Amino acid sequence: MAGPRAAVEAALQSMRAALPAGPVEALRNAAVRLSGLLSSGGSEAANAAMDSGCLELLVDAAHAHLGNAELQRWLLSVLGNVAERCGDAAAAAAVRAGAVA
């Protein structure tokens, strides 16, 4: 069975495949899956997400679908999980990615 890193990378790949104009449902499903993985996978999953460019991808998805409140909620859930587990590194990456000013 694949570990958290492989599962996180698979979810992020699904998100990448759905951007920029892919179906919102695909992005939402990937964000829901990623949120669950980060909740259950702890620091290993969060570090895998950070290493895989998760924050930049979240910002791109959020900007591409500003009008979809449900997708925004799931993207923020993922961002919150990463920030909680990666602390200052996640905050600095979020600023660089444009998620916060």
Summary of the structure (lengths in Angstrom):
residues: 101
radius of gyration: 12.2
end to end distance: 39.4
largest distance: 39.4
contacts: 318
relative contact order: 0.16
helix: 81%
strand: 0%
